Amino acid sequence: MQTPLPSLAELTESAHVVSLPMRVKFRGVTERETLILRGPAGWAEFGPFPEYDDGEASRWLSAAVEAGWQGFPQPLRNSVPVNATVPAVDAGRVPEVLSGFDGIPAVKVKVAEPGQELADDIARVRAVREVLPEAAVRVDANGGWSVEEALEALPALAEFGLEYAEQPVMTIDGLAQVRAELRRRGVPVLIAADESVRKETDPLLVSRSGAADLIVVKVAPLGGVRRALDIVASAGLPAVVSSALDSSVGIRAGVALAAALPELPYACGLGTVSLMNGDVTEDSLKPAGGAIEVRDVSVKPELLERYAASAERVDWWLERLARVHKVLSSSNTV
């Protein structure tokens, strides 16, 4: 069922812009700005990164409308397994970062950071393996390597027993080349597609191209839980549910997706609230014993006030909300 788009006035009336401090720099930021909304079905989050244009951000608003004005599908499980995330920190900081997670079954390690070398990535992954010798380890390059660089890096990192490599190169053709060449060389690293799913006009192109072994799906960039479920079903590939550096409100949507998938073969990247020093709830959706319980989030007005963004940034977000609402309204889809 399609959710009617609420009026801009209704959205604005419930809007709260917050700036949440990070424990470690992630995606180049130390404060995560996002917009929290309240609809009749519950709390919702609209937090596309500042560099995203209004067309791309419109999918994030669709996801927020689903969460706040329609609600989520019925869950098939009561909890979802969650991985830890290690940003592109120095290897010496890996134990500190991992100390924010409890009993996690898998770790995603950021690699290919601008200004760093392959040696930095190897040292970081080695440090993770030393701290958690039994955990599954996956790396995420966010498309930061060329094909040649990926084919140098992944065989070197494979010695640590990688579960998979997420978006080693940016293009779908590049992913297909890397995947084929790794198979030819006998390097046992699976390829996961993230940006090639959520940033493409056709999110199924990566599966039709044979460019990946699995896909990474995120609720907000794909336009909501139900649309993400449809994409996974049509792709015919195993899926990993991940987040977009959300507050617990946004993580709740990711948990809803993971809970509704018929199969969930991999731990999910939904533990990123553990990278923050602030949240909009006193009972954050953080993993305990390697999993997150499927439950609703109770937002506290005093925390919305404590982490309220500056007046200038509030105006920026409300102006953006108005532009994106216009885009979504003209498309007649939510």
Salt bridges, closest charged atoms under 4 A:
GLU33 OE1 - ARG313 NH2 2.92
GLU51 OE2 - ARG27 NH2 2.70
ASP54 OD2 - ARG323 NE 2.81
GLU56 OE2 - LYS199 NZ 2.86
GLU66 OE2 - ARG226 NH1 2.87
GLU96 OE2 - ARG93 NH2 3.07
ASP121 OD1 - ARG124 NH1 3.08
ASP140 OD2 - LYS108 NZ 3.65
ASP140 OD2 - LYS110 NZ 2.63
GLU163 OE1 - ARG138 NH2 2.78
GLU166 OE1 - LYS108 NZ 3.64
GLU181 OE2 - ARG184 NH2 2.64
GLU181 OE2 - ARG185 NE 2.93
ASP194 OD1 - ARG198 NE 2.80
ASP194 OD2 - LYS218 NZ 3.22
GLU195 OE2 - ARG198 NH2 3.34
ASP202 OD2 - ARG208 NH2 2.32
ASP213 OD1 - ARG179 NH2 2.88
ASP213 OD2 - ARG183 NH2 2.65
ASP283 OD1 - ARG295 NH2 3.39
GLU293 OE1 - ARG295 NE 3.99
ASP296 OD1 - ARG252 NE 3.11
